[in-house]
Amino acid sequence: MNGLILIAGATGYIGGELLKKLLAAGCTVRCLARRPEALRARALAGLEVVEGDVLHCESVRAACSFNLRARRPGTRNASA
């Protein structure tokens, strides 16, 4: 899988498990976290952490400051 993947909620159980799987697969992951120190302490390769909350537009914009591409259902390639 190529590109940067954004996860909100990586400090929780499900998000944390997803984060482990993505990093193990060699993905680069950016996490939006209210408590970034919980993720930064792990110092994992391929992990970027942005402090913020999904309820605050500005922090979501900061976390999404990369080229967003959506995948259409049933396709393998990303498209605009």
N, C-alpha and C positions, 0 to 999 in steps of 0.2 A: 504494500500500500504506500503510495507516495503522498506528499503534501503534509500539511499541518492539521492536526485534529484538535478541536476545542472541546473540553469537558468542563461542565459546571457541576459541582458536587463531588469532586474527586476525594474529598476528605471523609465522605460517608462510606458506608459499606459497599454498596453497588458501584458507585463511582470509583472507589479505590480498587475494586476487583477489575473493573474495565481498564483503569489506568495500567495496572500490572500486565494485563493481557496485551494491550497496545504497545507498551514499551518492550515487552518480550518479543513481539512481532517486528520490532525495529522501527516503529512509527515515532515521529516527532509529535509530542503532545503539549498543548498549552492548556493550563488549568486556570479557571476563574475560581478564586477561593476567598471566602471571607476571612479565613485564618491561614494566610499563605505560609506562615512559619511551620505549620504542620506538614506541608509538602516540601518546603525548602530544606528542612532538616534531613530529608531522605537523600538529597543530592543525587538524584538519579539521572543517568545519561539520557538525553532526548527529551527532558522535561523542562518546560518553561512555566513559570507561575506568575499570574497577574492577580493582584489584590482587587477584590470587588465583590459585588453582589448582583445576582440576576435581576433584582428588583430596582437597580439603579442604572438607568440608561447609559450614563457616561462610562461606568465601569465595563458594561457589556461592549460598548463601542471600542474601548481601549483593548479589550480582549480580542475583539474581531478586527484588529487593525492589520489584517492580511487579506490576500485575495481569496474571497469566499467563492466556493464553487459547490453547487448542489448536484447531487446525483439523482437522476431520474429513476423511478422504480423500474426494474426489469432491465437496466442497462449496466454495463461494466465500466464505462468511461464517464468521467465527470463532464458536465456541460455547464454553460453559463446560465 
